[in-house]
Amino acid sequence: MKEDFLHFLWLFQYFDKKDLCTTQGETLSVLQVGNHNADAGADFSLGKVKIGGVDWAGDIEIHLKSSDWNAHQHQHNPAYNNVILHVVWQDDAPALRADNTPMPTLELKDRTNPKWLDQYQVLLSNKDVIPCARQFASVKTIQKLAMLDKALAKRLEDKAFLLRALLVKNKQDWDETTYQVLAKNFGFKVNSEPFLRLSQGLPLKVLRKSQDSIFQLEALLLGQAGLLHDKPNAEKVEDEYIDRLRKEHHFLQRKHRLEDEQMSYEHWKFMRLRPTNFPTIRLAQFASLIHQQQNLFSLFFNNDYKTLAKKLQVSQSAYWQQHYTPGKPAKKPVPLLGKDSIENIVINTVVPLLVLYAKEKKQDEYMERATGFLEYIKAENNHILRMWEDLGLKVKTAFDSQALIELYNNFCTPRKCLQCSIGISIVKNPN
């Protein structure tokens, strides 16, 4: 058994309350279960109970055994000074406060439906990658949909939380933050960190001074990325266009007082990538997008999905339509920024930014716009989603797929079944 089973019992009050009393023999009534606390300190805050006719308000701490209180040294930790009730599965030893008086304790092992524990242990112990796979069909559709909404909300909020650190670092500059988040996304996972590093060392205000010239934008981006230099241990590149980019970069670097040798080839990954994902191509496409869009923040925040997707359909300059790497012509024309890449940008850049803006500005319409964008995008196709489809779920849009990816990664895989309404339904209603 894990503690989360007891959290489940306490949160939903799934135990026999007849003649409820503490292990010390005092009558007990639960007036308010409190708020579940995922951070340091007691497990539930702002609880209320009546013990021996006296009302108490404070924290509730939960352990498998009462001896865990002393084992964890809670009596010496000020964060637990406000605990008013100790809830345990088994009372095996007195839990003592700092003054050595016993902590009021509630034991649950003889007050709980044994079928719930049996079903919970089945979920934890089976070998299925989705623990509830065998019982999934028995769960009501409304409970499944409720959990998908919860999982999607968590996924979007987690992504927004990560972006908030950039916003704080950029002193609430939404334009700079949008530029950096978009740059990171243009790295498409494998090169996301080098792209972010590049954008942080090459401010948007510098690029805006060259916005009318895609050539200068390429010189700045590829030059600061270190990708205009010859690749280590390779033949020297003899190419007129690349030579011109090098000279332009040198001029702009001095003009804007940019760092020398900020990055180099060693920072970028080319191996095992499709040529369309080479950082040279993605940087050329990024340059084209900055060239065409006066304001990235307005682009993302002031357009409906169809307009946004159309404006993201950028093509790189003529040279990079014929080359994947400097000086080496491609056998076929290089593809432009495709539909899948645009949808990836919307899912991983636009939607999290909208969610962050909605939370920071307390404007719910941007949250609705974010989820609405996901409804426009067809669901991904990967092994996680195929497993859910095998269980009978219809995965149509990115709204569905993002929720199911979150459910699998952060609920199913770590076996957090009692934080999932589907798992709770199965435990409460064993066959």
TORLUM-550402 format. One record per residue (C-alpha): residue number from 1; residue in one letter; x, y, z. Coordinates in steps of 0.02 Angstrom, whole numbers. Layout:
REM residues N
+-----+---+--------+--------+--------+
!   k ! r !     px !     py !     pz !
+-----+---+--------+--------+--------+
! NUM ! A !      X !      Y !      Z !
...
+-----+---+--------+--------+--------+
//
This chain:
REM residues 431
+-----+---+--------+--------+--------+
!   k ! r !     px !     py !     pz !
+-----+---+--------+--------+--------+
!   1 ! M !      0 !      0 !      0 !
!   2 ! K !     53 !    179 !    -32 !
!   3 ! E !      4 !    335 !     62 !
!   4 ! D !    -98 !    398 !    -84 !
!   5 ! F !   -230 !    266 !    -43 !
!   6 ! L !   -253 !    347 !    127 !
!   7 ! H !   -256 !    519 !     47 !
!   8 ! F !   -397 !    453 !    -63 !
!   9 ! L !   -493 !    385 !     87 !
!  10 ! W !   -475 !    547 !    185 !
!  11 ! L !   -510 !    666 !     40 !
!  12 ! F !   -673 !    580 !     -6 !
!  13 ! Q !   -711 !    520 !    171 !
!  14 ! Y !   -727 !    340 !    113 !
!  15 ! F !   -728 !    256 !    283 !
!  16 ! D !   -854 !    205 !    414 !
!  17 ! K !   -897 !    355 !    523 !
!  18 ! K !  -1010 !    264 !    645 !
!  19 ! D !   -953 !    294 !    824 !
!  20 ! L !   -798 !    380 !    756 !
!  21 ! C !   -663 !    408 !    886 !
!  22 ! T !   -476 !    431 !    904 !
!  23 ! T !   -362 !    290 !    958 !
!  24 ! Q !   -357 !    379 !   1127 !
!  25 ! G !   -546 !    350 !   1144 !
!  26 ! E !   -608 !    528 !   1115 !
!  27 ! T !   -759 !    558 !   1003 !
!  28 ! L !   -716 !    627 !    832 !
!  29 ! S !   -814 !    719 !    698 !
!  30 ! V !   -742 !    779 !    533 !
!  31 ! L !   -806 !    953 !    493 !
!  32 ! Q !   -690 !    996 !    348 !
!  33 ! V !   -562 !    881 !    265 !
!  34 ! G !   -449 !   1026 !    215 !
!  35 ! N !   -351 !   1064 !     57 !
!  36 ! H !   -235 !    933 !    -16 !
!  37 ! N !    -56 !    997 !     -6 !
!  38 ! A !     71 !    938 !   -135 !
!  39 ! D !    212 !   1043 !    -61 !
!  40 ! A !    315 !   1028 !     98 !
!  41 ! G !    222 !   1017 !    263 !
!  42 ! A !     67 !    924 !    318 !
!  43 ! D !    -36 !    829 !    188 !
!  44 ! F !   -196 !    931 !    211 !
!  45 ! S !   -210 !   1111 !    266 !
!  46 ! L !   -358 !   1210 !    335 !
!  47 ! G !   -447 !   1058 !    404 !
!  48 ! K !   -578 !   1062 !    543 !
!  49 ! V !   -624 !    925 !    666 !
!  50 ! K !   -716 !    908 !    831 !
!  51 ! I !   -624 !    803 !    960 !
!  52 ! G !   -705 !    766 !   1127 !
!  53 ! G !   -830 !    906 !   1099 !
!  54 ! V !   -696 !   1037 !   1059 !
!  55 ! D !   -679 !   1114 !    883 !
!  56 ! W !   -504 !   1116 !    809 !
!  57 ! A !   -442 !   1201 !    650 !
!  58 ! G !   -274 !   1162 !    571 !
!  59 ! D !   -179 !   1032 !    470 !
!  60 ! I !   -206 !    846 !    444 !
!  61 ! E !    -56 !    730 !    425 !
!  62 ! I !    -69 !    557 !    348 !
!  63 ! H !     45 !    405 !    368 !
!  64 ! L !     35 !    218 !    340 !
!  65 ! K !     89 !    188 !    520 !
!  66 ! S !     79 !    307 !    667 !
!  67 ! S !    261 !    270 !    708 !
!  68 ! D !    307 !    360 !    545 !
!  69 ! W !    272 !    524 !    635 !
!  70 ! N !    418 !    498 !    753 !
!  71 ! A !    525 !    413 !    620 !
!  72 ! H !    510 !    569 !    511 !
!  73 ! Q !    548 !    682 !    660 !
!  74 ! H !    390 !    784 !    634 !
!  75 ! Q !    385 !    828 !    818 !
!  76 ! H !    543 !    931 !    791 !
!  77 ! N !    485 !   1015 !    630 !
!  78 ! P !    393 !   1181 !    650 !
!  79 ! A !    300 !   1148 !    486 !
!  80 ! Y !    198 !   1018 !    582 !
!  81 ! N !    158 !   1121 !    736 !
!  82 ! N !    -17 !   1156 !    671 !
!  83 ! V !    -68 !    973 !    647 !
!  84 ! I !   -232 !    935 !    737 !
!  85 ! L !   -259 !    755 !    680 !
!  86 ! H !   -148 !    610 !    628 !
!  87 ! V !   -236 !    491 !    505 !
!  88 ! V !   -155 !    319 !    487 !
!  89 ! W !   -190 !    146 !    420 !
!  90 ! Q !   -117 !     63 !    574 !
!  91 ! D !    -87 !    137 !    746 !
!  92 ! D !     71 !     46 !    800 !
!  93 ! A !    147 !    176 !    917 !
!  94 ! P !     97 !    343 !    995 !
!  95 ! A !    136 !    496 !    889 !
!  96 ! L !    204 !    630 !   1003 !
!  97 ! R !    204 !    818 !    989 !
!  98 ! A !    357 !    924 !   1031 !
!  99 ! D !    299 !    929 !   1214 !
! 100 ! N !    284 !    738 !   1216 !
! 101 ! T !     93 !    740 !   1225 !
! 102 ! P !      5 !    614 !   1110 !
! 103 ! M !    -60 !    673 !    942 !
! 104 ! P !   -246 !    633 !    915 !
! 105 ! T !   -246 !    487 !    793 !
! 106 ! L !   -377 !    407 !    681 !
! 107 ! E !   -347 !    226 !    624 !
! 108 ! L !   -431 !    174 !    462 !
! 109 ! K !   -388 !    -10 !    432 !
! 110 ! D !   -546 !    -76 !    515 !
! 111 ! R !   -659 !     61 !    445 !
! 112 ! T !   -624 !     36 !    258 !
! 113 ! N !   -710 !    -74 !    129 !
! 114 ! P !   -580 !   -212 !     97 !
! 115 ! K !   -636 !   -224 !    -85 !
! 116 ! W !   -571 !    -47 !   -115 !
! 117 ! L !   -399 !    -96 !    -52 !
! 118 ! D !   -401 !   -255 !   -156 !
! 119 ! Q !   -446 !   -160 !   -315 !
! 120 ! Y !   -316 !    -27 !   -279 !
! 121 ! Q !   -181 !   -159 !   -259 !
! 122 ! V !   -235 !   -240 !   -422 !
! 123 ! L !   -207 !    -75 !   -512 !
! 124 ! L !    -36 !    -53 !   -433 !
! 125 ! S !     27 !   -229 !   -460 !
! 126 ! N !    -32 !   -276 !   -635 !
! 127 ! K !     93 !   -268 !   -779 !
! 128 ! D !    -15 !   -169 !   -900 !
! 129 ! V !     65 !     -5 !   -953 !
! 130 ! I !   -106 !     75 !   -930 !
! 131 ! P !   -152 !      4 !   -758 !
! 132 ! C !   -340 !     12 !   -785 !
! 133 ! A !   -338 !    -60 !   -961 !
! 134 ! R !   -440 !   -216 !   -914 !
! 135 ! Q !   -574 !   -115 !   -822 !
! 136 ! F !   -571 !     39 !   -935 !
! 137 ! A !   -727 !    -10 !  -1032 !
! 138 ! S !   -830 !    -17 !   -872 !
! 139 ! V !   -798 !    166 !   -829 !
! 140 ! K !   -933 !    290 !   -875 !
! 141 ! T !   -895 !    405 !  -1022 !
! 142 ! I !   -927 !    562 !   -918 !
! 143 ! Q !   -791 !    511 !   -796 !
! 144 ! K !   -668 !    481 !   -937 !
! 145 ! L !   -706 !    650 !  -1015 !
! 146 ! A !   -689 !    737 !   -847 !
! 147 ! M !   -517 !    661 !   -825 !
! 148 ! L !   -463 !    712 !  -1000 !
! 149 ! D !   -513 !    891 !   -961 !
! 150 ! K !   -413 !    884 !   -799 !
! 151 ! A !   -261 !    807 !   -886 !
! 152 ! L !   -263 !    936 !  -1025 !
! 153 ! A !   -278 !   1080 !   -902 !
! 154 ! K !   -129 !   1013 !   -805 !
! 155 ! R !    -25 !    992 !   -963 !
! 156 ! L !    -61 !   1169 !  -1021 !
! 157 ! E !    -30 !   1245 !   -850 !
! 158 ! D !    134 !   1150 !   -832 !
! 159 ! K !    194 !   1214 !  -1001 !
! 160 ! A !    140 !   1390 !   -957 !
! 161 ! F !    232 !   1379 !   -791 !
! 162 ! L !    394 !   1337 !   -881 !
! 163 ! L !    372 !   1488 !   -995 !
! 164 ! R !    339 !   1602 !   -848 !
! 165 ! A !    521 !   1585 !   -794 !
! 166 ! L !    571 !   1662 !   -961 !
! 167 ! L !    444 !   1801 !   -941 !
! 168 ! V !    513 !   1844 !   -769 !
! 169 ! K !    691 !   1839 !   -835 !
! 170 ! N !    640 !   1955 !   -976 !
! 171 ! K !    562 !   2077 !   -851 !
! 172 ! Q !    384 !   2047 !   -914 !
! 173 ! D !    433 !   2085 !  -1094 !
! 174 ! W !    305 !   1984 !  -1192 !
! 175 ! D !    384 !   2020 !  -1362 !
! 176 ! E !    555 !   1956 !  -1309 !
! 177 ! T !    479 !   1806 !  -1221 !
! 178 ! T !    374 !   1761 !  -1373 !
! 179 ! Y !    529 !   1772 !  -1484 !
! 180 ! Q !    631 !   1659 !  -1368 !
! 181 ! V !    493 !   1529 !  -1349 !
! 182 ! L !    467 !   1524 !  -1537 !
! 183 ! A !    655 !   1508 !  -1565 !
! 184 ! K !    662 !   1360 !  -1445 !
! 185 ! N !    519 !   1278 !  -1538 !
! 186 ! F !    609 !   1298 !  -1704 !
! 187 ! G !    740 !   1180 !  -1632 !
! 188 ! F !    605 !   1045 !  -1633 !
! 189 ! K !    664 !    955 !  -1474 !
! 190 ! V !    836 !    898 !  -1533 !
! 191 ! N !    904 !   1075 !  -1554 !
! 192 ! S !    783 !   1168 !  -1441 !
! 193 ! E !    912 !   1217 !  -1310 !
! 194 ! P !   1040 !   1285 !  -1435 !
! 195 ! F !    901 !   1385 !  -1518 !
! 196 ! L !    850 !   1457 !  -1349 !
! 197 ! R !   1030 !   1500 !  -1308 !
! 198 ! L !   1050 !   1585 !  -1476 !
! 199 ! S !    893 !   1691 !  -1451 !
! 200 ! Q !    948 !   1743 !  -1277 !
! 201 ! G !   1116 !   1802 !  -1344 !
! 202 ! L !   1041 !   1886 !  -1497 !
! 203 ! P !    902 !   2003 !  -1435 !
! 204 ! L !    747 !   2033 !  -1539 !
! 205 ! K !    783 !   2220 !  -1542 !
! 206 ! V !    942 !   2184 !  -1641 !
! 207 ! L !    850 !   2077 !  -1768 !
! 208 ! R !    715 !   2210 !  -1788 !
! 209 ! K !    845 !   2333 !  -1849 !
! 210 ! S !    875 !   2216 !  -1996 !
! 211 ! Q !    695 !   2159 !  -2017 !
! 212 ! D !    679 !   2226 !  -2194 !
! 213 ! S !    827 !   2120 !  -2254 !
! 214 ! I !    812 !   1931 !  -2247 !
! 215 ! F !    995 !   1924 !  -2298 !
! 216 ! Q !   1048 !   2020 !  -2143 !
! 217 ! L !    934 !   1915 !  -2033 !
! 218 ! E !   1015 !   1756 !  -2100 !
! 219 ! A !   1187 !   1832 !  -2072 !
! 220 ! L !   1145 !   1873 !  -1891 !
! 221 ! L !   1060 !   1709 !  -1847 !
! 222 ! L !   1176 !   1589 !  -1939 !
! 223 ! G !   1329 !   1691 !  -1893 !
! 224 ! Q !   1291 !   1700 !  -1707 !
! 225 ! A !   1248 !   1515 !  -1713 !
! 226 ! G !   1424 !   1480 !  -1775 !
! 227 ! L !   1358 !   1393 !  -1931 !
! 228 ! L !   1443 !   1505 !  -2058 !
! 229 ! H !   1614 !   1443 !  -2007 !
! 230 ! D !   1688 !   1288 !  -2087 !
! 231 ! K !   1634 !   1127 !  -2003 !
! 232 ! P !   1776 !   1050 !  -1899 !
! 233 ! N !   1879 !    918 !  -1991 !
! 234 ! A !   1791 !    957 !  -2155 !
! 235 ! E !   1849 !   1036 !  -2317 !
! 236 ! K !   1841 !   1226 !  -2327 !
! 237 ! V !   1675 !   1284 !  -2399 !
! 238 ! E !   1696 !   1387 !  -2557 !
! 239 ! D !   1528 !   1469 !  -2587 !
! 240 ! E !   1493 !   1648 !  -2642 !
! 241 ! Y !   1330 !   1666 !  -2544 !
! 242 ! I !   1406 !   1597 !  -2384 !
! 243 ! D !   1557 !   1711 !  -2404 !
! 244 ! R !   1440 !   1860 !  -2418 !
! 245 ! L !   1345 !   1804 !  -2262 !
! 246 ! R !   1509 !   1789 !  -2168 !
! 247 ! K !   1562 !   1966 !  -2214 !
! 248 ! E !   1389 !   2035 !  -2172 !
! 249 ! H !   1390 !   1946 !  -2006 !
! 250 ! H !   1561 !   2016 !  -1963 !
! 251 ! F !   1500 !   2192 !  -2003 !
! 252 ! L !   1337 !   2173 !  -1904 !
! 253 ! Q !   1425 !   2090 !  -1759 !
! 254 ! R !   1539 !   2240 !  -1739 !
! 255 ! K !   1396 !   2364 !  -1770 !
! 256 ! H !   1285 !   2290 !  -1634 !
! 257 ! R !   1429 !   2242 !  -1520 !
! 258 ! L !   1378 !   2061 !  -1515 !
! 259 ! E !   1483 !   1928 !  -1431 !
! 260 ! D !   1620 !   1845 !  -1534 !
! 261 ! E !   1606 !   1658 !  -1562 !
! 262 ! Q !   1447 !   1644 !  -1460 !
! 263 ! M !   1414 !   1469 !  -1527 !
! 264 ! S !   1494 !   1342 !  -1644 !
! 265 ! Y !   1453 !   1184 !  -1742 !
! 266 ! E !   1482 !   1079 !  -1586 !
! 267 ! H !   1326 !   1153 !  -1506 !
! 268 ! W !   1211 !   1090 !  -1644 !
! 269 ! K !   1150 !    916 !  -1685 !
! 270 ! F !   1142 !    857 !  -1866 !
! 271 ! M !   1165 !    669 !  -1842 !
! 272 ! R !   1011 !    559 !  -1860 !
! 273 ! L !    906 !    708 !  -1912 !
! 274 ! R !    808 !    721 !  -2073 !
! 275 ! P !    890 !    857 !  -2178 !
! 276 ! T !    730 !    961 !  -2167 !
! 277 ! N !    763 !    974 !  -1979 !
! 278 ! F !    944 !   1029 !  -1997 !
! 279 ! P !    972 !   1186 !  -1891 !
! 280 ! T !   1033 !   1279 !  -2046 !
! 281 ! I !    863 !   1255 !  -2129 !
! 282 ! R !    765 !   1295 !  -1971 !
! 283 ! L !    866 !   1454 !  -1944 !
! 284 ! A !    836 !   1507 !  -2124 !
! 285 ! Q !    649 !   1480 !  -2100 !
! 286 ! F !    654 !   1571 !  -1934 !
! 287 ! A !    739 !   1718 !  -2021 !
! 288 ! S !    602 !   1718 !  -2152 !
! 289 ! L !    465 !   1722 !  -2020 !
! 290 ! I !    545 !   1868 !  -1929 !
! 291 ! H !    566 !   1956 !  -2096 !
! 292 ! Q !    381 !   1937 !  -2140 !
! 293 ! Q !    302 !   1971 !  -1969 !
! 294 ! Q !    321 !   2142 !  -1891 !
! 295 ! N !    264 !   2082 !  -1719 !
! 296 ! L !    268 !   1900 !  -1665 !
! 297 ! F !    165 !   1934 !  -1508 !
! 298 ! S !     23 !   2011 !  -1610 !
! 299 ! L !     36 !   1870 !  -1737 !
! 300 ! F !      1 !   1740 !  -1605 !
! 301 ! F !   -123 !   1835 !  -1499 !
! 302 ! N !   -230 !   1929 !  -1625 !
! 303 ! N !   -270 !   1801 !  -1760 !
! 304 ! D !   -391 !   1656 !  -1776 !
! 305 ! Y !   -317 !   1485 !  -1811 !
! 306 ! K !   -337 !   1485 !  -2001 !
! 307 ! T !   -259 !   1658 !  -2019 !
! 308 ! L !   -117 !   1613 !  -1902 !
! 309 ! A !    -79 !   1449 !  -1992 !
! 310 ! K !    -76 !   1539 !  -2159 !
! 311 ! K !     44 !   1672 !  -2095 !
! 312 ! L !    160 !   1537 !  -2027 !
! 313 ! Q !    177 !   1461 !  -2201 !
! 314 ! V !    344 !   1543 !  -2232 !
! 315 ! S !    474 !   1495 !  -2362 !
! 316 ! Q !    660 !   1512 !  -2334 !
! 317 ! S !    767 !   1615 !  -2453 !
! 318 ! A !    814 !   1549 !  -2625 !
! 319 ! Y !    986 !   1487 !  -2570 !
! 320 ! W !    914 !   1380 !  -2431 !
! 321 ! Q !    785 !   1308 !  -2548 !
! 322 ! Q !    932 !   1228 !  -2639 !
! 323 ! H !   1052 !   1189 !  -2494 !
! 324 ! Y !   1036 !   1095 !  -2330 !
! 325 ! T !   1212 !   1143 !  -2276 !
! 326 ! P !   1331 !   1280 !  -2336 !
! 327 ! G !   1412 !   1249 !  -2504 !
! 328 ! K !   1330 !   1082 !  -2540 !
! 329 ! P !   1184 !   1090 !  -2663 !
! 330 ! A !   1037 !    975 !  -2625 !
! 331 ! K !    986 !    844 !  -2752 !
! 332 ! K !    804 !    902 !  -2741 !
! 333 ! P !    724 !   1067 !  -2688 !
! 334 ! V !    722 !   1087 !  -2498 !
! 335 ! P !    544 !   1080 !  -2427 !
! 336 ! L !    469 !   1236 !  -2350 !
! 337 ! L !    399 !   1246 !  -2174 !
! 338 ! G !    265 !   1112 !  -2182 !
! 339 ! K !     93 !   1085 !  -2106 !
! 340 ! D !    158 !    967 !  -1971 !
! 341 ! S !    290 !   1094 !  -1918 !
! 342 ! I !    161 !   1234 !  -1912 !
! 343 ! E !     47 !   1128 !  -1803 !
! 344 ! N !    194 !   1088 !  -1691 !
! 345 ! I !    228 !   1275 !  -1670 !
! 346 ! V !     47 !   1308 !  -1625 !
! 347 ! I !     40 !   1166 !  -1498 !
! 348 ! N !    208 !   1200 !  -1415 !
! 349 ! T !    227 !   1388 !  -1433 !
! 350 ! V !     64 !   1478 !  -1466 !
! 351 ! V !    -50 !   1379 !  -1351 !
! 352 ! P !     65 !   1385 !  -1197 !
! 353 ! L !     92 !   1572 !  -1223 !
! 354 ! L !    -96 !   1601 !  -1233 !
! 355 ! V !   -121 !   1501 !  -1072 !
! 356 ! L !     17 !   1599 !   -984 !
! 357 ! Y !    -57 !   1764 !  -1043 !
! 358 ! A !   -231 !   1711 !   -984 !
! 359 ! K !   -164 !   1670 !   -811 !
! 360 ! E !    -52 !   1823 !   -795 !
! 361 ! K !   -185 !   1945 !   -856 !
! 362 ! K !   -334 !   1847 !   -785 !
! 363 ! Q !   -419 !   1848 !   -955 !
! 364 ! D !   -508 !   1682 !   -983 !
! 365 ! E !   -542 !   1715 !  -1167 !
! 366 ! Y !   -360 !   1677 !  -1206 !
! 367 ! M !   -374 !   1508 !  -1120 !
! 368 ! E !   -527 !   1472 !  -1227 !
! 369 ! R !   -431 !   1525 !  -1382 !
! 370 ! A !   -289 !   1408 !  -1335 !
! 371 ! T !   -400 !   1256 !  -1316 !
! 372 ! G !   -496 !   1308 !  -1471 !
! 373 ! F !   -334 !   1305 !  -1573 !
! 374 ! L !   -306 !   1125 !  -1517 !
! 375 ! E !   -477 !   1078 !  -1586 !
! 376 ! Y !   -421 !   1134 !  -1759 !
! 377 ! I !   -269 !   1020 !  -1763 !
! 378 ! K !   -277 !    837 !  -1807 !
! 379 ! A !   -216 !    719 !  -1671 !
! 380 ! E !    -38 !    656 !  -1675 !
! 381 ! N !     -5 !    474 !  -1719 !
! 382 ! N !    109 !    386 !  -1595 !
! 383 ! H !    115 !    228 !  -1490 !
! 384 ! I !     38 !    311 !  -1337 !
! 385 ! L !   -117 !    366 !  -1432 !
! 386 ! R !   -132 !    198 !  -1519 !
! 387 ! M !   -143 !    116 !  -1348 !
! 388 ! W !   -288 !    228 !  -1299 !
! 389 ! E !   -374 !    194 !  -1465 !
! 390 ! D !   -357 !      7 !  -1431 !
! 391 ! L !   -456 !     38 !  -1272 !
! 392 ! G !   -598 !    114 !  -1373 !
! 393 ! L !   -560 !    301 !  -1361 !
! 394 ! K !   -581 !    407 !  -1516 !
! 395 ! V !   -430 !    521 !  -1534 !
! 396 ! K !   -478 !    652 !  -1662 !
! 397 ! T !   -393 !    817 !  -1622 !
! 398 ! A !   -241 !    885 !  -1531 !
! 399 ! F !   -359 !    926 !  -1388 !
! 400 ! D !   -385 !    738 !  -1364 !
! 401 ! S !   -206 !    686 !  -1398 !
! 402 ! Q !   -124 !    814 !  -1283 !
! 403 ! A !   -240 !    762 !  -1142 !
! 404 ! L !   -206 !    577 !  -1169 !
! 405 ! I !    -17 !    601 !  -1179 !
! 406 ! E !    -24 !    693 !  -1012 !
! 407 ! L !   -136 !    558 !   -937 !
! 408 ! Y !    -17 !    420 !   -991 !
! 409 ! N !    147 !    506 !   -944 !
! 410 ! N !     99 !    584 !   -777 !
! 411 ! F !    -41 !    475 !   -710 !
! 412 ! C !    -31 !    300 !   -787 !
! 413 ! T !    157 !    278 !   -794 !
! 414 ! P !    191 !    331 !   -612 !
! 415 ! R !     34 !    235 !   -558 !
! 416 ! K !    -55 !    389 !   -489 !
! 417 ! C !   -222 !    300 !   -508 !
! 418 ! L !   -301 !    385 !   -358 !
! 419 ! Q !   -268 !    557 !   -430 !
! 420 ! C !   -366 !    504 !   -584 !
! 421 ! S !   -556 !    502 !   -588 !
! 422 ! I !   -550 !    344 !   -696 !
! 423 ! G !   -445 !    253 !   -566 !
! 424 ! I !   -552 !    318 !   -423 !
! 425 ! S !   -709 !    254 !   -511 !
! 426 ! I !   -631 !     81 !   -529 !
! 427 ! V !   -575 !     73 !   -347 !
! 428 ! K !   -746 !    131 !   -285 !
! 429 ! N !   -843 !     11 !   -395 !
! 430 ! P !   -748 !   -155 !   -397 !
! 431 ! N !   -823 !   -292 !   -504 !
+-----+---+--------+--------+--------+
//
